[in-house]
Amino acid sequence: QVQLVESGGGLVQPGGSLRLSCAASGIMFSRYVMGWYRQAPGKQRELVASISSGGSTDYVDSVKGRFSISRDNAKNTVALQMNSLKPEDTAVYYCNGKLPRTTYYYWGQGTQVTVSP
């Protein structure tokens, strides 16, 4: 059974930091492209950051320089370090795993991040 379990969300003040983590099981983790998506109320889900099996990273423009994605293939985890958080970063953040060139992709249950004074 495939599971992606996120942790680390919460309430933080503007300018603060949070670190999200996603633990994967039931997949050959090292082969998957891992990503973090977010969905704010009334908005479409968007890709925030992704990391390939080889460690190449990509970010949406709005988080470049503030967020950093990393993975630990030995522990089957992917993390999203979020610094200099802004109220517009408020959303439910989802972990995603996709096996390239296949239709296999999986989602976590989501974790709420709220940035507010």
C-alpha positions in Angstrom: 0.0 0.0 0.0 1.4 3.4 -1.0 1.4 6.1 1.6 2.7 9.6 1.5 2.4 11.2 4.9 3.1 14.9 5.4 4.0 16.7 8.6 5.3 20.0 9.8 2.5 22.4 8.9 1.1 25.0 11.3 0.6 28.7 12.1 3.6 31.1 11.6 4.0 34.8 11.5 5.0 36.6 8.3 8.8 36.4 7.9 8.9 33.1 9.8 10.0 29.6 8.7 8.5 26.2 8.6 9.8 22.8 7.4 7.5 20.3 5.9 8.4 16.7 5.6 6.8 13.8 3.6 7.5 10.2 4.4 6.9 7.7 1.6 6.2 4.0 1.8 5.2 1.3 -0.7 7.1 2.8 -3.6 10.6 2.6 -5.0 11.2 6.1 -3.7 14.5 6.8 -5.4 12.9 6.4 -8.8 10.2 9.0 -8.2 10.0 12.6 -9.0 8.8 14.2 -5.7 7.0 17.5 -5.5 5.2 19.8 -3.2 1.9 21.4 -4.3 -0.3 23.8 -2.6 -3.9 24.8 -2.8 -5.3 28.0 -1.3 -9.1 28.5 -0.8 -10.8 29.3 -4.1 -7.6 28.6 -6.1 -6.3 25.8 -8.2 -3.6 23.5 -6.9 -0.2 24.6 -8.0 3.2 23.0 -8.1 5.5 24.8 -5.7 8.7 22.7 -6.0 9.9 19.5 -7.4 13.0 17.3 -7.2 14.0 14.6 -9.6 15.5 11.3 -8.7 18.9 12.8 -9.5 18.4 15.8 -7.3 17.5 18.4 -9.9 15.1 21.0 -8.4 12.6 23.4 -9.8 10.5 26.1 -8.2 7.5 28.3 -9.0 8.7 31.9 -9.4 6.9 33.1 -6.3 9.0 31.0 -3.9 12.4 31.1 -5.5 15.0 32.2 -3.0 12.7 31.5 -0.1 11.9 27.7 -0.3 14.2 24.8 -0.7 13.2 21.2 -1.5 15.4 18.2 -0.6 15.2 14.5 -0.5 16.8 11.6 1.4 16.5 8.5 -0.6 17.9 6.4 2.3 15.0 7.5 4.5 12.4 7.8 1.7 11.6 11.4 2.7 11.3 14.7 1.0 11.3 18.0 2.7 10.3 21.6 1.9 12.1 24.3 3.9 10.1 27.5 3.8 11.7 30.7 4.8 10.5 34.3 4.7 6.9 33.2 4.7 4.3 35.5 3.4 0.5 35.5 4.0 0.0 34.5 0.4 1.9 31.3 1.1 -1.1 30.2 3.2 -2.5 27.0 1.7 -2.8 23.3 2.2 0.4 21.7 1.1 0.5 18.3 -0.6 3.3 15.9 -1.2 3.3 14.2 -4.6 5.2 11.4 -6.0 5.3 10.6 -9.8 7.1 7.8 -11.6 8.4 9.3 -14.8 7.0 8.1 -18.1 4.2 6.2 -16.4 0.8 7.0 -15.0 1.8 6.2 -11.5 1.4 9.2 -9.2 0.4 9.5 -5.6 -0.7 12.2 -3.2 -0.4 12.8 0.5 -3.3 13.9 2.7 -2.1 17.5 2.9 -0.9 19.7 5.7 -2.2 23.2 6.5 0.2 26.1 6.5 -1.1 29.4 7.7 0.9 32.6 7.7 -0.7 35.3 9.7 0.3 38.0 12.3 
